[in-house]
Amino acid sequence: MLAWWIWTTVIGLALVAIVAALPSLLARRGVAMTRTRFGVTLVFDSEDEDGTTVRLLNVNGTFQSLSYVDPDLRFELVAQYHRDMADVVLGLGRPVRACVLGGGGFSLPKYLATHEGASSVDAVEIDPKIVRIARESFFLEEAERRVNALRPGTLNVVTEDAWAFLDHVTEPYDVIVNEAFTGKKPLGPMATDEGARAIKRCLRPGGVFLSDARCPIEGRGSAPLTEACEAFAAEFEHVAYLPERPEEPRKPGNNVLVATDADVRLPEGWVVVQ
């Protein structure tokens, strides 16, 4: 019994030592580790298919944001689903007052603010540690300085729960984007009937709602997209989604959902729900 206790203690101490040394070991390989609200967060650089350096944000095992590192590219969009969202916003043909729920690396807020897709962008992130990481490693602070120096109030970062933020919106938005999630599940009841009503209340007439539905489009695990489409179809005249992997419908993907009462022209590939 004593030998078992000694070995258990030794193993426990060894694990503690490994965990304590892990940030230092990762730093030697160019990986920054931080403990945030939703788990261990890793920041590191890699390359895309063209060999361009890309910075990644991984929270608790889930990749949540990408950013180019090159000064000429760092406010461009890496992820295709972000580009699809931006195409819808820019396709409205006018600068809009936008709100992005969920920060991460703040890719979409930075893009909309620096490309004049929006007259103003409120970006809501619940975790102040994530905001700090975005400012230090994902060029959020640089974007804030650049656009707010020319047009004060263009890019506004709000550290608050996204659902609570919606509850006290007094001036409606032209565009609301939901990117608030933990792992593959939305934060708060955004994809429920209550969530659809809240979004409708916070949008101007003819406003546009966009969301990233991370799931398959068919079979097991596709419920988040199906439920969101049903909820928003009850509140909006037009609902559609763009599947990331239409040729592999049972594999998870970043599917873009759009809901609006306006007649928004969508390119080929979008699946019209109503």
C-alpha positions, 0 to 999 in steps of 0.5 A: 500500500505504501509503495502504491502511494509513493508511486502515485505521488511521484507520478502526480508531481511529475505531471505537475512539473510537465504542466508547469513547463508546458508554456515554456516548451511551447514557446520554444516552438513559437506557440504562445499558450494562455488560459482563457475563459473557455480553456487553453488558448494557443497562438501560432503561425503556419502557412496556407496552400500558397506558402503565405504565413497565417496566424492561428487561434486555437481555443480548447482544441477548436480553431477559432480564427485565422489572420495573415501576418504580412502587413499588406494582408493582415486585414484581409480574410483568410477563411472562405466563410468570412469572405462569403459573409463579407460578400453579402455585406458589401453586396448591399452597396452601402456602408452599414452599421454592423455588429459582430457577436463573438470576437476571437481574432476579430477577422471580420470586424477588422475587414469590414472596418478597414474596407469601408464595408461598414460605417461602424462596427461593434465587435462583442467578445465576452472574454477580456483575455481573448480581446488582449490576445487579439490586440497583441497577436492578431493586429486588432489594436493596429486596426483600431488605431488606423480606422478610428484615427480617420473616422472615430468610432468606426471600430468599437470593441465591447467586452460583454456576453453577446446575449446580454449585449443584444438585450440592451441594444437601443439603436438597431443595426443594418447587419448583425453577424453571430460568431459567438460559439464554444466549440461547435455550439452557439453561445446563448439561445441565438439559434432558437425562436427567442434568439431569432426574435431578439435578432429581429428586434435589433435589426433595422427594417430590411436588415441582414443577419448572418451566422456561422453554423458549424455542423454537417448539413445532413445526417447526425449533427446537422440539427444546429443548422436545421433548427436555426433555419426553422427559427429564423424562417418564422421571423424573416421572409428570406432564409438561406444558407451556403454549405461549405462542403456541399459535396460532403454533406455529412462532414462538418463545415462552416456553413453561412446562414443568412436571414433578412426581409430584404431582397438580397441577391445571393450568388450560385451555391446558396440553398434557399430555405424560403 
